[in-house]
Amino acid sequence: MRLPALEHPHGFLQSLRFFLMRTLFGQVPGPTLALSHRRDFCGKHLTRCFQEGMRQAREWTVAEIEIFAAFVSTLNRCRF
């Protein structure tokens, strides 16, 4: 389920990003919509927390973490 408010970009740069994603992928991915809505209020802080949490796993390299994420997304049938 997608909230209609997330589909409408705020500002020129976000409009351009959404346009490019829709052109290349057919739609804007859900996580991108959620993290870019009201970015100053929540999105940039939440993104920073996600990045910090994922990058703190010192046993794995960044490339390994990305491979794990892609594998799990494939299992969940997520389009990325």
C-alpha positions, 0 to 999 in steps of 0.5 A: 500500500502506498500513501498518496502523499508520498507520490508527490515530490516537494521541490525541484530536485526531488521532482527531477529524481522522481522523474528519472526513477519513474523513467528508468524503473517504472516507479519510485521504490517504496523506501525512497518514497518513505525516506524522501517525504518530509526529509528535513523532519524525519528522512535524513535523520532516519537515513543516517541511523540506518547507515550507521547501523548497517556500517557498524557491522565491522565483521563484514565489508560494505560490499558484503553488506550490500550483497546480503541486502540484495539477497534478502531483497530477492528472497522477499521479491523486492524490486531494487 
